[in-house]
Structures are given as C-alpha cells and as structure tokens.
Amino acid sequence: MRKIENDCYFICQRLKEIDPSYEVFYNNGHFEVHSFEQIKNSYCFTVPFDKLDSRTIDYALKTRSNNRDKIIAEIEKNNQLVYENYIKNTVNLLKEGLCL
C-alpha cells in the first residue's frame, strides 16, 4: 500500500473535510480510504472508480455510517421492486402456460 497525500483534484484534502481521519492509499491497482481512528480495522471503502475525482467525494458522503438507515431503506426498496417484478413475471408466465 502506498499512501497518497496529494492529487491534482485535491481529493485527499477534500476527504479530510468530511472526516479528518480519512487517509487515501493506492493498493493493488485501486484506491482505498482508511481511518486509523476506527477500532480493529482502518479500512473504510475502496474507491469504485479508476481515479480520484469528485465522484470519490460523493461516494464518501453517501456511504458514511450516519447515512446507514437511508442506505438500508434504499436497499430494501430496491429488493421489494425486484421481488414484485419477479412475482409479476411468474404470474404472466403461468397465465401464458394455462392459455396454451
């Protein structure tokens, strides 16, 4: 792991505005954000993009632990939609099978 302290878009500094403990590392072809204030494990998240840019800031803000309830609600809503679509498709297939 190689610590990144400076980048052309000042992402490292902007991440510190979100959480002063955030540190950026380059590890095996991807960027990782760590916080050494966390107990047991410093890992926070892997940047899901191939470079550090404003999307990294947006991702850090979205995935903060204080947004946990909102993220869980989004996941549950999506799961409900997937389930409802599955039921609709299954019913339609059964109707088609009975009509043949």
C-alpha positions in Angstrom: 0.0 0.0 0.0 1.2 3.5 -0.9 -0.2 6.5 0.9 -1.5 9.2 -1.4 -1.1 12.7 0.2 -1.6 14.9 -2.9 -3.6 14.7 -6.0 -4.5 17.1 -8.8 -8.1 17.5 -7.7 -7.3 17.8 -4.0 -9.5 14.8 -3.2 -7.3 13.8 -0.3 -7.8 17.2 1.3 -11.5 17.3 0.5 -11.9 13.8 2.1 -10.4 15.2 5.3 -13.1 17.9 5.3 -15.6 15.0 5.5 -13.6 13.2 8.2 -10.2 14.4 9.4 -9.1 10.8 10.0 -9.5 9.7 6.3 -6.3 8.6 4.6 -6.1 7.5 0.9 -3.9 4.6 -0.2 -3.2 3.1 -3.5 -3.3 -0.7 -3.2 -3.1 -3.4 -5.9 -4.4 -1.1 -8.7 -7.2 0.7 -6.8 -7.6 3.4 -4.2 -8.7 2.7 -0.7 -9.8 5.1 2.1 -8.8 4.2 5.6 -9.4 5.8 9.0 -7.0 4.9 11.7 -9.4 6.1 14.4 -11.6 3.0 13.8 -11.2 0.2 16.2 -9.6 -3.0 14.9 -9.7 -2.2 11.2 -8.8 1.0 9.4 -10.5 0.1 6.1 -13.5 2.3 5.2 -14.1 1.7 1.5 -12.5 1.0 -1.9 -13.0 3.8 -4.4 -15.2 2.3 -7.1 -13.6 4.4 -9.8 -10.2 4.1 -11.5 -9.1 7.6 -10.5 -9.7 10.1 -7.7 -12.2 12.7 -8.7 -15.4 14.4 -7.4 -17.2 11.1 -7.6 -15.0 9.9 -4.8 -16.2 12.7 -2.6 -19.9 11.9 -3.5 -19.3 8.2 -2.7 -17.7 9.0 0.7 -20.6 11.2 1.6 -23.2 8.7 0.6 -21.5 5.7 2.4 -20.9 7.4 5.7 -22.2 5.5 8.7 -24.6 8.3 9.7 -26.4 7.6 6.3 -26.8 3.9 7.2 -30.6 4.0 7.7 -31.1 5.8 4.4 -28.9 3.3 2.5 -30.7 0.3 4.2 -34.1 1.8 3.2 -32.8 2.2 -0.5 -31.7 -1.4 -0.5 -35.0 -2.6 0.9 -37.0 -0.6 -1.6 -35.0 -2.0 -4.4 -35.3 -5.5 -3.1 -39.1 -5.0 -2.9 -39.2 -3.8 -6.5 -37.2 -6.8 -7.7 -39.5 -9.2 -5.8 -42.7 -7.6 -7.2 -41.3 -7.8 -10.7 -40.4 -11.4 -10.2 -44.0 -12.2 -9.0 -45.5 -10.3 -11.9 -43.3 -12.2 -14.4 -44.1 -15.5 -12.8 -47.8 -14.8 -12.9 -47.6 -13.8 -16.5 -45.7 -17.0 -17.4 -48.3 -19.1 -15.6 -51.2 -17.3 -17.4 -49.5 -17.9 -20.8 -49.0 -21.6 -19.9 -52.6 -22.0 -18.9 -53.9 -20.3 -22.0 -52.0 -22.5 -24.4 
